[in-house]
Amino acid sequence: MIAVRSLVFVVLFYLWSAIVAVGCAPIILPGPRRWTSAMMSGWAKGIIWLLRVVCDIKVEVRGKQHIPQGASVLAPKHQCMFDVFAQLAWLPDACFVMKKELMWIPFFSWYAIKARMIVVDREGHSTALRKLVRDSQERFAQNRQVMIFPEGTRTAPGAPADYKPGIAALYRQIDVPVHPVATNSGVHWPRHGFLRRPGTIVFEYLEPIQPGLKRADFMRTLEDRIETASAKLLPL
C-alpha cells in the first residue's frame, strides 16, 4: 500500500510542479520578484497538501518563536530534497544557496534567477566563498533569509555529520544571526528511492547563534544544536 501511495504521490508531484512552472511562467517571470516568491510558496504548500492527503505524511513546524522575520542565515539539517523547498511555504522571504549544476534544469533555473537564489560553484573554493558572502550581503540588505545547508549534501537520518567550511566562512563575514534547523524528513522522504512513509515530518527551529563567536566555537555550537535536536526527532 505504501508503494502504491508513494507512486501516486510522485506522479502528482511532477504533474503539479509542471502545471505551476509552465502555467505561471507567462505571468510570473515578467513580473516583480515578490510574485515569484509567492508562487514558490504556493507550490510548496501544494506539495505539503499532497503529502498529507496521498501519503498520510503531516508536516509540523516547531520553535516558531525562532523563525527569523528579517535578515538572517538559516542552517537546516539536510536529509532529502523536501528540505530545500518545504520551508518556502512559511518563511517570510527566503532564498537558498544552490549548486550551479541545478541551473541546467528548464523552468527551475528561470525561477531561481527571478527569485534571486544564490548560485555557487562548489569547485570554485575561495572564489565561490567570496561570491557567497557578497551575494548573501546583498540579500540581507533586502531583509531576506539566506538558507545554506551546512553539510552541503543530503545525509541519511542518524548518519555521521560532515559539516563543510562554507557556513563558517559566511558566519565570519556577516553580522546577522544563524538559525539552526533540525529535522527528521529523511525518515519519511528518503534521499534515494520513491517510498514516502506515513508519519510526521518535523522542522524544528532552534535558538539562533548570534554573531561574534570564534570559528571553532561557532561550528561546534552549530553542529551540537542541529545534531542533538535532529536525533531526538528520530524514531526509537
C-alpha positions in Angstrom: 0.0 0.0 0.0 2.8 2.4 0.8 4.4 1.7 -2.5 1.2 2.5 -4.4 0.5 5.7 -2.5 4.1 6.7 -3.0 3.9 6.2 -6.7 0.7 8.2 -6.9 2.4 11.0 -5.0 5.5 11.0 -7.2 3.2 11.3 -10.3 1.1 14.1 -8.8 4.3 15.8 -7.5 5.7 16.2 -11.0 2.3 16.9 -12.5 1.7 19.7 -10.0 5.2 21.1 -10.5 4.9 21.1 -14.3 1.5 22.8 -14.1 2.8 25.5 -11.8 6.1 26.0 -13.7 4.6 26.1 -17.2 1.3 27.7 -16.4 2.7 30.6 -14.3 5.7 31.4 -16.5 4.0 33.9 -18.8 2.6 35.9 -15.8 5.2 35.4 -13.0 8.5 35.7 -14.9 7.9 39.1 -16.4 6.6 40.4 -13.0 8.3 41.6 -9.9 10.3 39.2 -7.7 7.7 39.1 -5.0 5.3 37.3 -7.4 7.9 34.5 -7.9 8.4 34.2 -4.2 4.6 33.9 -3.7 4.3 31.3 -6.5 7.1 29.2 -4.9 5.4 29.4 -1.5 2.1 28.3 -3.1 3.9 25.4 -4.9 5.5 24.2 -1.7 2.1 24.4 0.2 0.6 22.3 -2.6 3.2 19.6 -2.1 2.7 19.6 1.6 -1.0 19.1 1.0 -0.3 16.2 -1.4 1.9 14.6 1.2 -0.9 14.7 3.8 -3.7 13.6 1.5 -1.9 10.9 -0.5 0.8 9.6 1.8 -0.6 10.4 5.2 2.5 12.5 6.0 2.0 15.6 8.1 4.4 18.5 8.3 4.9 20.1 11.7 6.8 23.3 12.4 8.2 23.7 15.9 10.1 26.6 17.5 8.1 29.2 15.7 9.4 31.8 18.0 12.8 31.3 16.4 11.7 31.6 12.8 13.5 34.7 11.5 11.5 37.6 10.1 14.4 39.7 8.8 17.9 39.3 7.6 19.4 36.1 8.8 21.1 32.8 7.9 19.2 29.5 8.1 21.3 26.4 8.6 19.0 23.4 8.3 19.8 19.7 8.6 19.7 18.2 5.1 18.2 14.7 4.7 16.2 14.9 1.5 15.0 17.0 -1.4 12.0 18.1 0.6 14.2 20.2 2.9 15.1 22.5 0.1 11.7 23.8 -0.8 9.4 22.9 2.1 10.4 25.9 4.2 9.5 28.3 1.4 5.9 27.6 2.5 6.2 29.6 5.7 9.4 31.7 5.7 8.8 35.4 5.0 11.3 35.9 2.1 13.9 33.1 1.9 16.4 32.3 -0.8 18.6 29.2 -0.8 22.2 28.6 -1.8 22.2 26.2 -4.7 24.9 24.5 -6.8 25.4 25.7 -10.3 24.5 22.3 -11.9 20.9 22.9 -11.0 20.8 25.9 -13.4 20.6 23.4 -16.3 17.0 22.5 -15.3 14.5 24.2 -17.5 11.9 26.5 -15.8 13.5 25.8 -12.4 16.6 27.8 -13.3 14.5 30.7 -14.7 12.5 30.9 -11.5 15.7 30.6 -9.4 17.2 33.6 -11.3 14.0 35.6 -10.9 13.8 34.7 -7.1 17.4 35.8 -6.7 18.6 32.5 -5.3 22.3 32.3 -4.7 24.2 30.1 -7.1 27.7 28.8 -6.2 30.3 26.7 -8.0 31.4 24.2 -5.4 34.6 23.7 -7.3 35.5 27.4 -7.0 36.8 27.2 -3.4 37.9 30.7 -2.3 36.3 32.4 -5.3 33.0 30.7 -4.5 33.1 31.6 -0.9 33.7 35.3 -1.7 30.7 35.2 -4.1 28.6 33.5 -1.4 29.4 36.3 1.1 28.9 39.0 -1.4 25.5 37.7 -2.6 24.4 37.0 0.9 25.1 40.5 2.0 23.0 41.8 -0.9 20.1 39.6 0.2 20.5 40.8 3.8 20.2 44.3 2.5 16.8 43.2 1.2 15.9 41.8 4.6 15.8 38.2 3.3 16.7 34.9 4.9 19.6 33.0 3.3 19.3 29.2 3.6 22.5 27.2 3.4 22.9 23.5 4.3 26.0 23.2 6.5 26.6 19.6 5.3 26.5 20.6 1.7 24.6 17.4 0.7 21.9 15.0 1.9 22.8 12.6 4.7 20.7 9.7 5.9 18.9 10.0 9.3 21.4 9.1 12.1 24.4 9.0 9.8 27.6 10.8 10.9 27.5 14.5 10.1 30.2 16.2 7.9 29.8 20.0 8.2 31.5 22.0 5.5 33.5 25.2 5.9 31.2 27.4 3.8 28.8 28.2 6.7 31.8 29.2 8.9 33.2 31.5 6.2 29.8 33.1 5.8 29.3 33.5 9.6 32.8 35.1 10.0 32.0 37.8 7.4 28.4 38.7 8.3 26.7 40.4 11.2 23.4 38.5 11.3 22.2 35.6 13.5 22.4 32.0 12.2 19.3 29.9 12.9 19.9 26.1 13.1 17.1 23.9 12.0 16.6 20.3 13.0 14.5 17.8 11.0 13.6 14.1 10.6 12.5 14.5 7.0 14.6 11.6 5.7 12.6 9.1 7.8 9.5 9.8 5.7 11.1 11.1 2.4 14.3 9.1 1.9 17.2 10.7 0.0 17.0 7.8 -2.5 14.0 5.9 -3.8 10.4 6.9 -4.1 8.8 5.5 -1.0 7.1 8.0 1.3 6.5 6.6 4.7 3.5 7.8 6.8 4.1 9.9 9.9 5.1 13.4 10.7 8.0 15.4 9.2 9.2 17.9 11.8 11.1 21.1 11.1 12.3 22.5 14.4 13.8 26.0 14.6 16.4 26.3 17.3 17.8 29.2 19.3 19.8 31.4 16.9 23.6 31.7 17.2 24.4 35.3 17.5 27.4 36.9 15.6 30.8 37.1 17.3 31.9 33.6 18.1 35.2 32.2 17.0 35.1 29.8 14.1 35.7 26.6 16.1 33.2 27.7 18.8 30.6 28.5 16.1 31.0 25.2 14.3 30.9 23.2 17.5 27.7 25.0 18.7 26.0 24.7 15.3 26.7 21.0 14.9 25.8 20.2 18.5 22.4 22.0 18.3 21.4 20.6 15.0 22.5 17.0 15.6 21.2 16.8 19.1 17.8 18.1 18.2 17.6 16.0 15.0 18.5 12.8 16.9 15.6 13.4 19.3 13.2 13.5 16.3 14.2 10.1 15.1 12.1 7.0 16.0 13.3 4.9 18.9 
